[in-house]
Amino acid sequence: MIIREHSIIRKFVYMLITAIFVLSVPRFSVASGSLAKVTYKDGSNQVFHLNRSASTIRRVMFDKDKSRDRLVVTYRDDTHQVFVLKKSIAKVKRLVFEGGDKGHVSKNPPARTFDAGRMAARLPVNAELGQVWKVTENCGGLIWTATWTRRGSSNIFDAYWTSNTGGKFTGIVEFAGISDSTVKLYRNDKNGYYEVTLSQDRKRAINGWATWYPPNCMPWYAVIE
């Protein structure tokens, strides 16, 4: 009887440990079967395995963090995957995403191709982005002041807002492009975009608007440090 009870206890402990292990495994730890294939100008390739289907990608960019050149993949739920390139961004010729949700990539998978040269020409734009943006937004008398702090030399800002009525919240603002002096930024919690004009000295952002603004909003502005 005692031996049987010990056996039951051992089985229960084993099942408990297994359950804890399964629950502790990261949700996206298993590759989806989709690939990111970087082709360099010398004809060599570098292949990265995505944790999500290629069809769920919202944005891709090349970035530089310290001495590392990287490929940053952003999915529709605002999760990111970062891959370190074995060669510099300047040597990248083409970027292709292929594959679906299955555990392997088919012989003729759907592909999404990006011109790496054009991407590298736009990103990163270190001088324009600065490191900290002090932002003021005014909508119908509700004034929000915010601090957007850049993550190193990346295109992502961790943002913190407070209002004149005591409201507080945090979010992520991500650089999405620049044309002449107009900067476009994506705000994840609004699923929308800011646009703003940079001053000539790149120290201020003026006459800003956002896709979710109602008519009673004033143009937003920022001091760039």
C-alpha positions in Angstrom: 0.0 0.0 0.0 2.8 2.4 0.9 4.7 1.6 -2.3 1.5 2.2 -4.3 1.0 5.6 -2.6 4.6 6.6 -3.3 4.1 5.7 -7.0 0.9 7.9 -7.2 2.8 10.8 -5.5 5.7 10.4 -8.0 3.2 10.5 -10.9 1.5 13.5 -9.6 4.8 15.4 -9.0 5.9 14.4 -12.6 2.6 15.7 -14.1 2.9 18.9 -12.0 6.5 19.6 -13.2 5.5 18.9 -16.8 2.6 21.3 -16.6 4.9 24.0 -15.1 7.4 23.5 -17.9 4.9 23.7 -20.6 3.3 26.9 -19.2 6.8 28.5 -18.8 7.8 28.0 -22.4 7.5 31.3 -24.3 4.5 31.6 -26.5 6.4 32.2 -29.7 9.4 29.9 -29.0 8.5 27.5 -31.9 9.3 28.8 -35.3 6.4 29.3 -37.7 8.1 28.0 -40.8 8.4 31.4 -42.3 11.8 32.7 -43.2 13.5 36.1 -43.7 16.2 35.8 -46.4 18.8 38.6 -46.6 20.8 38.7 -49.9 24.0 40.7 -49.9 25.6 42.5 -52.8 28.3 39.8 -53.1 25.6 37.2 -53.7 25.8 35.6 -50.2 22.7 35.0 -48.1 21.7 35.0 -44.5 18.5 33.2 -43.4 16.5 34.0 -40.3 13.6 31.9 -38.8 10.5 33.9 -37.9 8.4 33.1 -34.8 5.3 34.2 -36.6 3.8 33.8 -40.1 5.2 36.2 -42.7 1.6 37.2 -43.4 1.4 38.8 -39.9 4.3 41.2 -40.5 3.3 44.9 -40.2 6.7 46.6 -40.6 10.3 45.8 -41.3 13.3 48.1 -41.0 17.1 48.0 -40.9 18.6 49.5 -37.8 22.0 50.0 -36.1 22.5 49.4 -32.3 26.0 50.3 -31.2 28.2 48.4 -33.5 25.6 45.9 -34.7 23.6 46.2 -37.9 20.2 44.6 -37.4 17.0 43.6 -39.1 13.9 44.5 -37.0 10.6 42.8 -37.8 7.4 44.1 -36.2 4.2 42.0 -36.2 0.6 43.3 -36.2 0.3 42.8 -32.4 3.4 45.1 -32.0 5.7 42.3 -30.9 9.2 42.5 -32.4 12.0 40.1 -33.6 15.5 41.4 -33.9 18.1 39.7 -36.1 21.8 40.6 -36.2 23.3 40.9 -39.7 26.6 39.3 -40.4 27.5 42.2 -42.8 26.7 45.9 -42.8 23.4 47.4 -43.9 25.2 49.1 -46.8 26.1 45.6 -48.3 22.4 44.4 -48.2 20.8 44.0 -51.7 17.5 42.4 -51.1 15.2 41.1 -48.3 12.6 38.4 -48.9 10.0 37.0 -46.5 8.6 33.6 -47.4 6.5 30.8 -45.9 3.3 30.4 -43.9 2.0 29.0 -40.7 3.1 25.4 -41.3 6.1 23.8 -39.7 8.0 23.9 -42.9 8.5 26.2 -45.9 6.9 24.9 -49.1 8.9 24.6 -52.3 7.0 27.6 -53.8 5.9 29.7 -50.9 4.3 33.1 -51.2 7.1 35.7 -50.9 7.3 39.4 -49.9 10.3 41.2 -51.3 11.7 44.5 -50.0 14.3 46.7 -51.7 17.0 46.9 -48.9 18.8 49.8 -50.6 15.7 52.1 -50.3 15.1 51.0 -46.7 18.7 51.6 -45.6 18.6 55.0 -47.2 15.7 56.1 -44.9 16.6 54.3 -41.7 17.9 55.1 -39.2 17.8 58.9 -39.2 19.6 59.5 -36.0 20.0 63.3 -36.3 16.3 63.9 -36.9 15.1 61.6 -34.1 17.2 62.9 -31.2 17.0 61.0 -27.9 14.1 62.5 -26.1 11.0 64.3 -27.3 9.1 66.6 -24.9 5.6 66.6 -26.5 2.5 68.8 -25.8 -0.9 67.9 -27.2 -4.1 69.9 -26.7 -7.5 68.6 -27.6 -10.6 70.4 -26.5 -8.9 71.9 -23.4 -7.5 68.6 -22.3 -3.7 69.1 -22.4 -1.4 66.1 -22.5 2.3 66.5 -21.8 4.5 63.5 -22.7 8.1 62.4 -22.7 9.2 60.0 -25.5 12.5 58.4 -24.7 14.3 56.6 -27.5 15.6 53.1 -27.1 19.3 53.6 -27.8 19.8 54.3 -31.5 16.6 52.3 -32.5 13.5 53.8 -34.1 11.3 53.0 -31.1 10.3 55.5 -28.3 8.9 54.5 -24.9 6.3 57.2 -24.2 4.8 58.4 -21.0 1.8 60.9 -21.0 0.2 62.9 -18.2 -2.8 65.2 -18.5 -3.9 68.4 -16.8 -6.7 66.4 -15.1 -4.3 63.8 -13.6 -4.6 61.1 -16.2 -1.5 59.0 -16.9 -0.6 56.2 -19.3 2.3 54.7 -21.3 2.7 53.5 -24.8 5.1 53.0 -27.7 5.8 55.5 -30.5 7.7 54.2 -33.5 9.4 56.1 -36.3 7.7 55.2 -39.6 9.3 57.5 -42.2 10.5 60.9 -43.2 9.9 63.0 -46.3 11.8 66.3 -46.5 11.1 67.8 -43.1 7.9 65.8 -42.3 8.2 62.9 -39.9 5.7 60.2 -39.6 5.4 58.1 -36.4 3.2 55.1 -35.5 1.5 55.0 -32.1 0.7 51.4 -31.0 -2.2 52.0 -28.6 -4.1 54.2 -31.1 -3.2 52.0 -34.1 -2.6 55.3 -36.0 0.0 57.8 -37.0 1.4 61.1 -36.0 2.8 63.6 -38.6 4.8 66.6 -37.7 7.2 69.1 -39.3 10.8 69.5 -38.1 12.2 72.9 -37.6 15.3 73.9 -39.7 17.7 73.2 -36.8 16.0 69.9 -36.0 15.5 71.0 -32.4 11.7 71.3 -32.5 8.7 69.5 -34.1 5.8 71.8 -35.0 2.3 71.8 -36.6 1.7 68.2 -35.7 -1.5 66.2 -36.2 -2.6 62.6 -35.7 -5.0 60.3 -37.6 -7.3 59.9 -34.5 -7.6 63.6 -33.6 -11.1 65.1 -33.5 -11.7 68.5 -35.0 -11.2 70.3 -31.7 -7.5 69.4 -31.4 -4.8 71.9 -31.7 -1.6 71.2 -33.6 0.8 69.3 -31.3 4.5 70.2 -30.9 7.7 68.9 -29.3 11.1 69.9 -28.2 13.8 67.4 -29.4 16.8 66.8 -27.2 
